[in-house]
Amino acid sequence: MSVEANNRHYTADEIQVLTGLEPVRKRPGMYIGSTGPRGLHHLVYEVVDNSIDEALAGICDTIKVTIFEDNSVSIEDNGSGIPVETHPQTGKSTVETVLTILHAGGKFNNSAYKVSGGLHGVGISVVNALSEWLIVKVKRNNKEYKQEFRRGESVTSLEVIGDSKDTGTTIHFKPDAEIFETIVFDSETLEYRFREMAFLNKAVKIILEDKRNEKKTEFYYEGGIKSFVEYINRNKTPIHKDILYFEEEKDGTIVELALQYTNSYTENVFTFANNINTTEGGTHLSGFRTALTRVMNDYGRKYNHIKDKEDNLSGEDVREGISAVLSVKLPEPQFEGQTKSKLGNSETRGIVESLTYEYINTYLEENPKVAKIIIEKAISSQRAREAARKARELTRRKSLLDSTTLPGKLADCQSNDLEKTEVFIVEGDSAGGSAKQGRDREFQAVLPIRGKILNVEKARLDRILSSEEIKTLITAFGTGIGNDFDLGKLRYGKIIIMTDADVDGAHIRTLLLTFFYRYLKELLDNGNIYIAQPPLYKISKGKKDYYVYSDEELDAKLEEIGRNSITIQRYKGLGEMNPEQLWDTTMNPDTRILLRVSTEDALEADAIFTTLMGDKVEPRREFIEENSKLVENLDI
């Protein structure tokens, strides 16, 4: 499809005006989710989404994003360029219309864009409204145009600044410090997003250049989502060589699927609709899961892998160890909520289900050796699941709220108000003793654990539930695990990991976080998991004590109070603190530092836990070498 042909379709008449822009600056969270880092980066995504929509229409193949020293960002594409003609409804240029009026865009009917991720059409105008300044340049009609805005209002008119044989749009903006908590962009956050976009759009090159550190990264993957699965499994061990892949269209919906099984025990399925990461799934995910379960059972029974008297494989069984990317593109997606995290189109489920069943069934028939490997893994999972069910039953019976059934080592609190209650997970009797004596019994509970818990990355659920330490954790939390998980039964609003500031403490913390991520992820998503930050040093001068939490703080405090007549104590363990010190520095809500654990990027979180806790040594060594320069406190 040529650029000229698309320019004839994408004209001023295609832009529909739905309402005004006034509410955006008053309530930015309604449009971008938050005014924190997530909302800040969302500004960039909204603009890039527009360029991706041009790519989906076959018009654009290169997008360049540049972060400048002043934390302004430019997004340049070689698409068709925003139309410049006077808009019939507003009397303004179409460029000014889409930048200053909410819900003005080419996404509300299907004549300009058959497929679009920017469904709501609020993106570019919201970015303009929340920017200190924004400059747009458009190459179109053999000319280059420019217009400037300030906090959503135009400060110049659209003017011709030169000639150009190219086409495209450049949006350069600086987020408004009056709106955002921070305007400092994190290049790694943008890298994660752009890598994902490049996987999903195999014909598009995305370039990210950070002028603050002169780093330039290009994302381009000819293999598309097949390359995506390879990336997901780069530190895992696949149990078959092929990546199963198909791309088919049915009733106007394009379905693209890539999958491969590994020897791990967890499921990694990433779903997208029109390039939007549908983290909460939806109808496309339901269709995929139904098809996968049905085809595995049909094939297994047909070839006697599953005997007549044996139960069918469950969805959990057939998805154990799977890495899959499912991407659908449809003309009129229906997302639940502005965050677009769940697809609601009912017809999509049947389309994905039928195409997935047909493809996988054909693949299994044509590749019986691979089919046998996959089915045997699922059957092995089924046996372990039955053992885990029995273990869960036992754990659930012990998880009743009656305090007499709680773990004996748990020092419970008196309150049951989730807004106040918190439990500290500590390692060892010494730290546990100090924490129990130092806590506020009204709302703080203490749960000591013995040593390092099981590495759940290398174990199935049945073995995990046979671990006494893990059973103790599950019983104390009250939520259950797996199919029995119930967030409504959570006994503490905050679950706080409080380990020593040494290598062993870091290892225990990583083991606990791996367990939470793999088997109690709802607690992470709900914001219940925290990490305590005990001080590293106590500085004593005269009768005054000062606590600092890093080497940088230590140097700063010494400069402040002087280096004469001081004593410095380096804490290697919580047990070295008396109860009063532990309360003052680490447990007192008025003075402590807590880090809330979140997993905004599921792909990177999965990769980190696989690298740190998985079977492969080489990726772990590389990770340590790459990140060793970031280590602030090393206990040798």
N, C-alpha and C positions, 0 to 999 in steps of 0.2 A: 504494500500500500504506500503510495507516494505521499510526501509531505504536502504537495500542492493539492492533491485530492482531499486530504483531511482539512486543509485550510478552508476549502469551500464549504465544508459541513460545519466547522466550528466557527461560527460568526456571532456577531452581537445579538442576533435573534435567538441564539441558543441559551443566553444567560437569563435566568429567571430570578426575580427579586422577591423574596418572601417576607423580610422584616428588617428592622434597623439594627444598629450596632451598639446602641447606648448601654445595654446591661453588662457588657463584657468586662469593662474596667472595674465596675462595682462588684461583680461576683465572678472573678476569673476562674475559681475552682469549679464552677458549673460547666465550664467549657474545656478546661485542660486538666481537670482532676485535682490539682493542688498548685500552690505557689512555691513549693519546694523544688528540689532537683528534678523530680519526675516531671513536673509541669514545665520546668525550664527546657528540658530536652524535648518535651512534646512539641514545642514550637518548631524545632528543626524537623521533626518527623512529619508535621502537618505540611510543611512546604515540600519536603522530599516526596511525600505521598502524591502530591500533584504531578511531580515529574514522573513518578512511577506510573501514574494513570496514563500519561502520554506514551510511556513505553508499552503499556498493555495495549494501547491503540495502534502500536506499530510505528510511532512517530519519532520516539526518542531512544537513543542507545547509550548516552553518556551523561552522567550527573556528577558534578564536582562540588564538594562541600569544603569550605575553607573557614577555619577558626582563626580570627585575628588576635593580635596582642591585647586589644581593648575588650576582648570577649564578645565582639560582634561576629556574626556568621553570615557567609554568603552561600547561596545555593544556585548553581548555574546548570541549566540543561540545554540540550539542542533539540527541544521539541518544537512545536509550531508557533510558540509565542502567544501570550495572552492577547486576544483581539483588542484593537485600539479604536475601532469605530465608536461613534456616539451611540450609547445604548438607548433604545426607543422608550423605555419606561422611566429612566432616571434623567435623561438629558446630559449625563456625564459620559466621559469616555468609558469604555468597557473595563479598561485597566483600573480606573478609579472606582468604578462600581464594585468590582469583585474585591477590592482592597478596603472598602469603607462601609459596605453594607452586608450585614449578616445574612447568611443563607442565599447569597448571590453566587451562582456557579453553574457549570455545565454538567452537573451530576444528577439533576433532578428529572431528566428524561433520558432516553437512551440514544438520542440522535447524535450527540457529540462523542460520548464515551459508552461503548457497549458494556464495558466492565470497569468498575471504579472502586477503589478502597476508600476514597474520601467521600463517603455516602452523605454525610450531613451537610457538606458544603460550607462549613464554618471556618475551615482551616486558615486560609490566607488572611481573611479579614480579622480573625482573632489574633493572629500573630502581629498584624499591624497595630491593633488596638493595645496590645500589651508590650509594645516596643517603644523605647525612648525615641528612636527614629528608624525609618525604613526607606530604602531607596530601591525602586524597581526599574530595571532596564529590559526592554523588549526588542528583539530583532524580528522584524516581520515586514512584508511588503517592500523588501529591498532597502529598508531604513532601520535605524536604531532610535528608540524612544526612551525617555527617562522621566520619572516623576518622583518627588520626595514627599515624605509624610512625617508627622511628629505626633506620637501617642494617638494614632488612628486618624488624625486630621491631615488633609492635604496642605502642604505649604508651598507647593509649586503646581502649575498645571502640567499636563502631559506635553512634552516638547520633543521635537526631532533634534537629535544631537549628532547625527551622521548617517552615512550610507552603510549598508551591510547586505551581502549576498546570503548570509546565513539566517537561520531562524532559531529562536529559543528565548528563554526567560531567565533573568538573574534577579534574585531577591536578596538584598543585603540589609540586615537588621541588627539592632542592638537591644537586647531585652531591657525592660524598664526596671531600674533598681528600686523604684517606688512600689513596684508590684511584687517582685520576687525576693525570697529570702537570700538567695545568692544568684549572681549572674555569671558565675564561673562554670564553664562547660567542662565536662569530663570526657576526654577523647575516647577512653575505653568503653564508656557507655554507648557512645555513638558508633564505635567500631562494631560492637555486638549487633546493634540494630542493622547496620549497613551490610555486614556479612550475611545476615539472615535475608535481607532484601535481595542481595546478589544471588544467593542460592535459589530463591523463589522466582527470579527473573533471569533466566540463563543467557539472555541476549543483551543484558545491560551491564555496563561497567560503572561502578561507583567509586569515586576517588575522594579520599578524606585527607586534607592537608591541614596540619596544625602549625600555624606560624609562630606559636609560643615556644615550641621546641624544635621547629623545622622537621617534623616527622610527617612523612607522606605514605599513605597506604592505599593500595588499589584492591578492589574486590570484584572479581569476575570469574564465574564458574560455568564453563561450557556444559558440564554435566548436570547443572541445575540441582534438583533435589536428590539425585543420586549422589552427587558430590556432598550434599548436606548430610546424608546418612553416613557416608565415609568419614566425614568430619566428626559426627557424633560418636562413631565407633573407633576413632583413631587410637584410643587407649584401652579399648576393649578387645576381646578375642571372639571373632565371629565363628559360628559353628558350621557355616557353609560359605562358599566363595562368592556366589552370585548375590547381587543386590536386586531383589525383585522390583520391577518397575513397569508402570504403564501410564499412558496419558490418553484419555478417550473423551469424546464429547457426546452428550446425550441430552436431548431436549433443551439445547442452548446452554447447558452447564458443562464446563470442562473439569474433569476429575484427573488429578495427577497424584500417583502414589509410589513411594519407594520404601522398601523395608528389608531388613536383614536381622537374623537372630544371632545373639551372642551367648556366651556361657554364663552371663550374669543372671541374677534372680529378680531383677527389677524391670519394669516396663517404661520405655521412653517413647511416647507418641506425641508428636508435635503437629498441631492442626492449624490451618490457615484458610481464610476465606477472603478472596480478592486482596491477598497479601497482608491482611490483618491477622495478627497472631491471636487466635481464639483460645486464650488460655483456659477458659471454662468449657471448651468443647462446643457441643451443640449437635444439630441433626446430622452433620457430616460425620462426626466422630461416632455417633450412635450407629449409623449405617455401616461404617467400617467395622466396628466391633461385632455387630450382628453377623455380617458376612464372614468374618474371620472365624468366629466360633462355629458357625454352621458348616463352612466348607471343611474345617479340620475334622469335625465329627462325621460328616458324610464320607470323607475320604478314609478316615480311620476305620469306619465300620465296613466300608466297601472292600477294603483289603485286609480285614480281620486284625488290624492293629488294636482295635477296641472290640472286645468279645461281646456276644449278645447279652450276657447277664451283667456286664459292667456298666457303670454309670457313664453318661456323656461327660466329655471334657467341659469344664466351665470356661467362661471368658478369661478369668485370671490365669487358668492353666495355659491356654493357647497364646497368651500375651507375655508369659514369663520370658524375660531376656530379649524382647523385641525392641528394635530401634526403627521407628517409622516416621515418615513425614507425609502428611496428607494435605494437599493443597487443592481447593476448589475455586473456580472462578465462575461467577454467575451474574446475570444482568441486574437483578434487583434484590440484593441481599437484605435480609432483615436481621439486624443485630439487637441484642437485648442491652439497652443502655447506651449512653454516649461513649463509654469505654470500649464498646464493640468487642466484648470478650466472649460472647456466646452467640453462635449462629442459630437462627430460629426458623429458617425456611423449611416447611414440612416436606415439600417435594424433594429436597436435596437428599434426605435420608434414603429414600427408595432408589434414587439414581446412583448414589455411592455404593449402596448395598449390592445392587445387581451387577454393576461393573466390577466391583472388587471380587465378588464371588466367582464371576465368570473367569476373570484373569487368574486368580490364585488356583482355582480348580484345574484350569488348563496347565498351569505351571507344575502343579504337583503330579498330574498325570504324565507329563513329559519328563519329569525329573524325579523318579521314584526313590533314588538314593538320598537326595536332599529331603524329600517328603518324609522318609523314614526317620531321619535325624531329628526333624522338627517335631514329628508326632511323638517320638520317644521322649523328647525333652518335656513335652506337654504332659505325657502320662506320668513321668517322674514327678512333675510339679503337682499333679493330681494326688499322688500318694502322699507327698509332703504336706499338701494342703489339708488332707484328712487328719494327719498327725497334728498339724497346727490347730485345726478346729478343736480337737480334744484338749490341747494345751490352752487354747483361748477360753474354752469352757471353764477350765480349772481357774485360770487367772481371773475371769469375770466373776466367778463365785467369790473370789477373795477381794473383789474390788467394791463391795457394797459400802455404802457410806457409813455404816456402823463402825465407829472408831476401833472397836475390838478386833476388826478384821484387817486393820491397816498394819503395814510392816512394823515390827517391833523396834527397828532402829529409827523410825520416823518420829521426830519430835514435832507434833502437830501444833497448829495455832488454834486460838479460841473462836475467831470469827469465821463465818462462811460467806462473807460478802466478797464476790469476785472483783469488785472495784478496788479492794484493799489487800486481799490475801496474796501471799507469795511464798514460794518454797525455794530454799537454797539447796542446790545439789553440791555437796562438798566431798572431797576424797580424804578418807582416813579418819581415825578416831581423834587425833590431835586437833585438826582443823574443825572437825565436827563438835568437839567439846567446847572450843572457843566460840564457835558460832551459836551453839545452843545457849551458852551463858550470856552472850552479848546481844542476842536478838530481842525484839519486842514480841513477847508471847501472844499478844492480842492478835496480830495479823501475819506474823512471820513463822514459817515452819522450816525445819532443817532436816535434810535427808542425807546422811553419810553413805557413801558407796565404798566398796572395798576394791582398790586398785583400778585397773583398766577394764572396761566392759568389753564384751565380745565385739569384734569387728564385723558389723552386719553386712558390709559390702561383700563379704566372702561366705555368707551363710543364708540358707533358706529360712523362712519364717518358723518352721517347726523347730529347728535348732535354736533359733533366736529365743523362742518362747520357753526353751528348756534352761535358759540362763537365769540363775537366781537374781543377779543384779538387775537384769532387764525386767523380770517379773516384778521386782520390788518397785521399779520406776513406774511401770504401768499401773500397778495397784495403787500407788500413792497419788498418781494424777487422776485416776478415776474414770478416764475416758474410754478404756478398752483400746483395742488395736484391730486393724484390718476391717473386716466386715462388721465387727462389733463396735467400731469407733463411734462415739457419741459425744460431740463437743458440749452438749448440754449437761453432761455429767462431770465436766472439768471442775476440780476442787480448788484450783488456785489461779488467780488472774495472771500472775507472773511466775514463770518457771525460770529460775536464775542459776546459770552455771557459774560456780565460784571455785575456781581451781588455782593452784599455785602458779606463780609467774616464772616457771622454769620449763624445761623441755618436757618433762613428764606431765606437768599440768597442761601444756599445750596439746599433748597427745591425747590425754583424757578428754579435753574439750572437743577435739576433732572427732573422736569416737562418738561422743554424745551427739554432736551436731549431725554426724552421718546417720545415726539412729533416728533422730528427729526428722531429717530430710527424707529418708527412705520410707519410714513407717508411721510417722506422726506429722506429716507435712501440713496437715490442717492447722496444727498449733503454730507453725511458722507463718502460714498465710494469715492467720488470725492475729498475729502480733503478740503471742504469749511467751516467746522464748527470748531470754536476755542473757548477756554475759556481764558478770561483775568485773570491775576494774580495781583490784587491790593496788595499793601504792607499792612502788618499787623501793623507795628510800624513805627513811625518817631522818631528818636533820635536827639535831639538838643544839641549841645555843643558849646558854644560861638555863633559865627555867622554862624556855619556850621550845615546843616541838613543831616541826613543819613536815608535812607529808607531800611527796611529789610522785608523779606517775610515769615519768619518762626521763631519759638522760637530758633531754632538752630543758625540761622543767627544772631538773637538778641544777644545771648550769645557770639558768635564769635566776633561781632562788639564791644561789651562792653569790651571784653578782649583786643581788638586792641586799642581802644581810651581811655580806662580807665573809671571808674565808678564815678568819681568825677565831680561835677558841670554839670550834664547832666539832660535833661528832656526827658521823654519817653511818647509818645502819642500812645495809642492803638486805631486803626481805627476799628470801628464797621460798618461803612457805608460809601459808596462812597460820600454821601452828606456832610460828614465831611471835605472833601478836597475841597480847592478852585480850580478853573479851571486850574490854572498853575500847581498846585501839581498833579492833575489828569493826565494832559498831560505828565508831566515829568516822572511819575511813572508807568502809566498804558496804555497810549494811544500813546506815542511817539515810532514809529517803531525802533528808534535807541537805546532806553533804556528799553523798556517794556519786559515783559515775557509773551508769548502766548503758550498755550498748544493746539496742534491740536488733535481733537477727531477722533479716528478711531475705527473700530469694526473688528479686525482681527479674532476674534473667535465669530462667530455669535451665537453659542449655548450658550456660557457663557453670552454674552450680553443680549440675550433673557431672560436667567434665572435671571440676576440681575434686569432687568426692571420689570419682573413679580414679583420678591420677594419684591422689594421696593414699587411698585405702584399697585400691584394686590390686590385681595380680602382677601387673607389668612393672618392672623395676626401672627401665630406661626412662619412661615418661616422668616418673617420680624424681629421678636424678636430675633431669632437665629442668623440671619445675623448681627444684630447690636451688639449682645453679642460677636460674633466671631471676629468682626472687630473693636470693641471699642478700643482695644489696639493700633490700627494704627492711631487713631485720634490725630492730632497734635494741633488743635485749637478748643476748645469747648466753645461756647458762652452760658453761663448759666444766 
